[in-house]
Amino acid sequence: MNLKPDNNDPIYAKTWYDDNKIESVPSTSVLKSQSCEVLIVGGGLAGLCLLQNLLEKGIDALLVEANEIGQSASGRNGGFCTPGWALSDQKISDLVGTDAAEKLNQFSIEGYQWMERRFVSKNYESVGAKKGVLSVSLSGNPTNMEQEDSRLLLKDELQKHLKTEKYKFGYLNNEGYQFNPLNFLECLKSEILKTNKRIFTRSKVLSVETLKDYSIIKVNNNSISIKAKKLVFATGGYGGHETGKISKTILPIQTYIAVTSPLASCQREIINCDWAIYDTRRAGNYYRILSDNRLLWGHSITAIGTRSINKIKQNALKDIVSVFPSLLSNASKDVELKIDYAWSGSMAYTSHMMPYIGQIKPNVYSLVGFGGHGMNTAPIAANILSDWLSGSSEKLKVFERIPFAWNGGVFGPIAAELKYLYLKLIDKIS
């Protein structure tokens, strides 16, 4: 795991979020050996939520993060938050059974409500949360004239907002937000640090020794160790072999985001809305207009290797123009469309697309696998794990119904890459 930002490495390159980051309460690295009840490894949304919940319960917990808070996937994503999971209700039911699927659906709603309470809070104004998420289809016909909590937009109405021939129809859902994920993490970090100095950044875990009643974790150098009765890995796609069994279930998938230069007024008329938008293809795009009138564009994934900054920019520009050709053709000579930011994030996926939450061996727990689910699922999973660790709830047993999914070892990334290429082909045919 890299400890220093590297603008030549898309996984650590500066993002638009970095250039629009608020000032927050600073954190420090681990400076001396110590002990705690619960040690959390990983400072993304899941890890921070778990830490906050445990501290509120009076449990002695601390968190270590190899880089800075938000430099991993939780602070580098597209900034979408909606109820639900990445899998459809039917596929979840097939995986865990109807009863567990219904409970997981309720969890996802509770996680969304947890996020929403913060979106509307004065302390989180800097995240710039906006309601309204539009899903658009490039093929087929709407199955129902209306869906619950959403409004159908047929092509004629849709084109008033998105001037493209690509989309056939869409559903506008008010149960969804767009927001600045890095500033959200900064707000959450400040909330914790104001009362508890239990977040340590630039503190890379070098080794883990698991004994009968506790674990010894070496951090940064062998002279600093942390003794913890319970250990939780919340490392996402950035964890390595130190995570043990977790490394055998997670596939680190690279996702790609680009941000354009500010759009001119003639270009803004082509994307004439402030909703967060995603298309319903299996390998689709997601995008939104940022606060300074730039277009954030999420596109494609890779399981093998990471594309260069220049390649991300080239692919994004090609992708944008394929959907909105008039962004170039209708622009005047002094107006251009260029990519100012390009980066990648390493998202943690499992082969069955559901997270891996629970005990992996005595006193060692997993809180990973939220890639593709949006930002509602990590908080609720963290809070449920916190309740389990404090002995106040049995809800974690629902997550135990999700089976361990081997990632295929060295063949896993190849299989994931082939699957993505297959899905792109199906999208093209359909």
TASULWO-V440383 format. One line per field, one symbol per residue. burial: b if it has 9 or more other C-alpha atoms within 8 Angstrom, else e. A space follows every 10 residues. Layout:
# TASULWO-V440383
burial->???
This chain:
# TASULWO-V440383
burial->eeeeebeebb ebbbbebeee eeeeeebeeb eebeebbbbb bbbbbbbbbb bbbbbeeebb bbbbbbbbbb bbbbbbbbbb bbbbbbeeee ebbeebbeeb bebbbebbbb bbebbeebbb eeebbbbbbe bbbbbbbbee eeeeeebeeb bbbbbeebbe bbbbeebbbb bbbbbbbbbb bbbbbbbbbb ebbeeeebbb bbbbbbebee eeebbbbbbb eeebbbbbbb bbbbbbbbbe ebbeebbbbb bbbbbbbbbb bebeebbbeb bbeebbbbbb eebbbbbbbe eebbbbbbbb bbbeeeebbe ebbeebbebb bebbbbbbee beeeeebebe bbbbbbbbbb bebbbbbbbb eebbbbbbbb bebbbbbbbb bbbbbbbbeb eeeeebebbb ebeeebbeee ebbbebbeeb eebbeebeee
